Amino acid sequence: MYSSASEACPCRLSASDLDGQAPGATTTRLCSKKGAISRLLKHPPQGVDVYVQDEAEMSLFPTLTRMWMLRGHQRRIRAPGVHPPKRHECAATDWRKGTIVRIRAEKRNAKAFCRLVEKCMVRSSRRKRSVIIVVDRARIHTPEGSRLVAELLKTYGKRLRLRYLPSYSPECMPMEIFWNDWRDQVTHNHDRLKIRDLEKDSDCYFARCARHPDHVLRRIGSPFAKQCQNRKF
């Protein structure tokens, strides 16, 4: 899903990375869209909570990747069947604060997305701030593709704006870097046989994120991350 982007930038995505594009007439429109998102992330409006949002899937069928093993020892990864149960983590990170708003759903659909947006609105309303959410152009995120999204935007009016990434531009989504680390800790080469155990692993990961929001900001390349000692969590 993200292999090409990680090859291009193996460490971290920052807001400044969104501007650098190959020259050419065919890329002018794409550069303009990426530049608009880059400017938003570099200079978020006052009185507005800016969130970057994305989803990730976890399944009892583990995501397989290379791993270290002792010489002469080969780890066996169990596969639970053809149609193992799945869950979707839907998360939005406050670009300034590193706070993660999250919901879990059995399906990746507009209903789950709207639940997440509502949760973001509740949090920001308490802070007396409006909301901008940076999302990709999946149909479940657009008013043209989902009646639920259209109704949600109509309900909140100017208090809620969705800013869309250009199509097929995962390198522009800071949350992709976050999900890469989440997969390393939760879904890669796991040996869970029950979905609730995998859910607990994910909950523990997000609990660590909640304790260290600065680490989250550094991981997604936010310019608002505080300069502190680099330590894993």
Secondary structure by P-SEA (a helix, b strand, c coil): ccaaaaaaccccccccccccccccccaaaaaaaaaaaaaaaacccccbbbbbbbbbbbccccbbbbbbbcccbbbbbbbcccccbbbbbbbccccccccccccccccccaaaaaaaaaaaaaaaaaacccbbbbbcccccccccccaaaaaaaaaacccbbbbbccccccccccaaaaaaaaaaccccccccccaaaaaaaaaaaaaaaaacaaaaaaaaccccccccccccc
